Amino acid sequence: MHIGIAGAGLLGRLLAFELAKGGHSVEVFDPAPGPLPPASQQTPYAAGWTAAGMLSPTAELESADENVFALGLRSLELWPAIVASLGMPVELHRRGSLLLAHRGDEGAARRVVDLLKHKAPAGHAPQMLDAVALGELEPALHGAVHAWLLPHEGQIHSVQAMTALAHAADAAGTRFHWGITVTRLQAGEIHTTQTLRKFDCVFDVRGTGARPKPAVNGQDDGFTPQVRGVRGEILWLHAPGVVLQRPVRLLHPRHRVYLVPREGGHIVVGASEIESEDRSPVSLRSTVELLAAAHSIIPELAEARVIHSETNLRPALPDNLPRVEQAPGLVRINGLFRHGWLIAPALVEQTLKNLT
Ligand SMILES: Cc1cc2nc3c(=O)[nH]c(=O)nc-3n(C[C@H](O)[C@H](O)[C@H](O)COP(=O)(O)OP(=O)(O)OC[C@H]3O[C@@H](n4cnc5c(N)ncnc54)[C@H](O)[C@@H]3O)c2cc1C
């Protein structure tokens, strides 16, 4: 088939790679200037770049449903083979993740842990750790009192994976049209600022870019109406002396803070979740909350260097759950919210099985 894809974010790249590998002729349109990490925050770019890359089916059950959990488990099975076929190194681990709480925060932490125990199937529920067990797993974490292990979780380096997916899709024959905005689409058609293109099937994976725009000449512009952006802020630390093996979440009564270790002595600290479409730089309040929480569980982070901060919008639908709409000649996937990296491979697998 001749396939047109609107959007070269996480879903667009993954779809292009899988479809091109499967022998289809694939073209992708995106306003970004190219496949590499964005040089500045001046224009909107894919949320996929900003994500911490936690692959956390159980922890996400706090706000997601069993479908997201099942998609997450399936994606955890799929990621190793995808990464192995990309032809570039991508950091991917499956060493579990940790939930931590300070003394005094037991009430809030127990509520979350009980909820996860209730929603997660046997074998995936949080396992309580004593101080000795925690010290053996993560010697750096001596600032927390209560700890639980989620044994089946993982992480992926989102920046490396975005880069490698575009590279592999390109090598498999995908034609990327960078710097091109899709203004309208419908079954079998993609309209850009420059041209109208016809395809056997069109994929709309524009994330927050699929929001309604004012109608041009009274025409329905074919956008997904209810998509909204949910602001998320992250900070990158360079802390080569601090060794963490797996992602860690602090269960705090007022906010959730996580630390995700990346190779090269980096730690991603995130993330705020604010009902706002403001893409302006990270606020002082979020910086203080995120870094104070990180420091409270690893005091040695005091000397870490803050090397990068970033804001982006998670594409979300009103129920905060993913949605696939599949009709002849047109497939729309959106609402991956805070689970994109967790569920994208399984969503793509399911969607392509139904492609006719
Ligand atoms: C701070 C933060 C932390 C996160 N952490 C995690 C995490 O730890 N784990 C996890 O699983 N997920 C996480 N996520 C969520 C994840 O990044 C998203 O769910 C995922 O990126 C959504 O993928 P997508 O392809 O739908 O959208 P995007 O990745 O946003 O891609 C959309 C693409 O469409 C393009 N586009 C927009 N408008 C147009 C147009 N008119 N024409 C053509 N192209 C267009 C954009 O340029 C972009 O390239 C996080 C997100 C944020 C912001």
The ligand as a Gaussian input file, in Angstrom:
#p B3LYP/6-31G(d) Opt

LIG

0 1
 C        7.281000      15.627000      30.298000
 C        6.799000      14.347000      29.669000
 C        7.184000      13.125000      30.224000
 C        6.734000      11.930000      29.668000
 N        7.176000      10.751000      30.201000
 C        6.750000       9.567000      29.677000
 C        7.227000       8.340000      30.220000
 O        8.058000       8.313000      31.139000
 N        6.725000       7.178000      29.698000
 C        5.819000       7.166000      28.657000
 O        5.396000       6.087000      28.243000
 N        5.393000       8.329000      28.103000
 C        5.820000       9.524000      28.595000
 N        5.388000      10.710000      28.042000
 C        4.330000      10.661000      27.004000
 C        4.813000      10.439000      25.573000
 O        5.882000      11.292000      25.265000
 C        3.635000      10.713000      24.625000
 O        2.540000       9.904000      25.007000
 C        4.003000      10.377000      23.187000
 O        5.085000      11.159000      22.761000
 C        2.808000      10.608000      22.249000
 O        3.204000      10.196000      20.954000
 P        2.524000      10.804000      19.650000
 O        3.280000      10.256000      18.496000
 O        1.045000      10.623000      19.742000
 O        2.758000      12.394000      19.779000
 P        4.111000      13.223000      19.673000
 O        5.267000      12.409000      20.137000
 O        3.860000      14.524000      20.358000
 O        4.281000      13.486000      18.091000
 C        3.362000      14.274000      17.346000
 C        4.052000      14.705000      16.060000
 O        3.096000      15.315000      15.199000
 C        3.705000      16.421000      14.582000
 N        2.674000      17.374000      14.140000
 C        1.947000      18.230000      14.894000
 N        1.127000      18.955000      14.105000
 C        1.326000      18.534000      12.838000
 C        0.785000      18.894000      11.578000
 N       -0.173000      19.824000      11.460000
 N        1.232000      18.258000      10.471000
 C        2.182000      17.274000      10.548000
 N        2.727000      16.900000      11.716000
 C        2.319000      17.518000      12.844000
 C        4.607000      17.011000      15.676000
 O        5.627000      17.855000      15.103000
 C        5.170000      15.733000      16.274000
 O        6.353000      15.343000      15.621000
 C        5.859000      11.931000      28.531000
 C        5.506000      13.153000      27.947000
 C        5.973000      14.349000      28.506000
 C        5.595000      15.649000      27.845000

